[in-house]
Amino acid sequence: MVSWFFKRKRPVGRTLRLRSRGDYGDVRRVDFEELAPDVDTFLGQAAYLQLGYFETLSDLIASTPELSQKESLSLAAGTALLKHRELVGVIRDRGADPLELMLPFREPLDAFRRATHGARPLETMLSVHLTAGMLDDFYLALSASYGDTGRQVAVILRAHDDRSALVRIITDAIAADEQWRGLLSLWGRRLVGDTLLIARAALRSTSLQPADEKRVEPTYADVMAAHSRRMAAMGLEA
C-alpha cells in the first residue's frame, strides 16, 4: 500500500516551514441594504466561489495517492459542485446568464485561490475548509438583503458541506506528526487577511466610511469567532 504523505516517517532534522508569500454559520444578520452589492453581483461571486472550491478539491484528488483519501476529498468536492449548480439554477430562474454574471469575478477569485493555495496538500485542504467557512458565513449575512432570492441562497449555503472529511485528514496528520500543528496554525492565521479582503470586495463599496465600518464590524467579529472555533476544533491556534 502506498503511504499517505503525512504518515511517512519524518526524516531526522526535518523542519516544516511555510513558503514565503508575496461550520458554524451563526453570523449575526445586520442591515446591509445600503452596503450589499446588487443581486447579480452577489450571485455571480457566490457561484464562482463554489466552482473554485470544486476545482481546488478536484486537483487535490488527482494528487492524492490513497483511495480512502480520494473518497473523502471527493465528498467535499461533490458538495461544492452541487452548491455551484444550485446557485447557477437560482441565476437562471431569474432569467440571467450564469457565465455573464460569473465572468467579472474569475480573475480576482482565481487570484484569491492562488494566494491561499498551500505549498503542501494539507495546507490547501485547510485553506478550503477555513476560507469556505468564513465566506459562507459572510454571504449568509449578505443574503438577508435579497428577499426570496437571498433566502434561496441561504438554504444552499447552509447545506451540509462535507468538509468534515478534510478535518479528519488534517487531524490525522497532526496526530501522526506534531510538527504539522504549528505549521498549520500559522497557515490558518495567514489565510484571514486574504479572505476578509474578498468579503470586503463583496460589498457595494470597498472604501467604507467610519459609520459603515461600525455597522459591518459585528459581522466581521462573528466571522472571526467562527473561524477561531474551526481552528480550535482541529487543535490549532487561531
ABEGO torsion letter per residue (X at the ends): XBBBAAABBBBBGBBBBBBBBXXAGABBBBBAAAABBBAAAAAAAAAAAAAAAAAAAAAAAAABABAAAAAAAAAAAAAAAAAAAAAAAAAAAAGBBAAAAAAAAAAAAAAAAAAABBABAAAAAAAAAAAAAAAAAAAAAAAAAAEAAAAAAAAAAABBAGAAAAAAAAAAAAAABAAAAAAAAAAAAAAAAAAAAAAAAABABABBBAAAAAAAAAAAAAAAAAAAAAAAAAGBBX
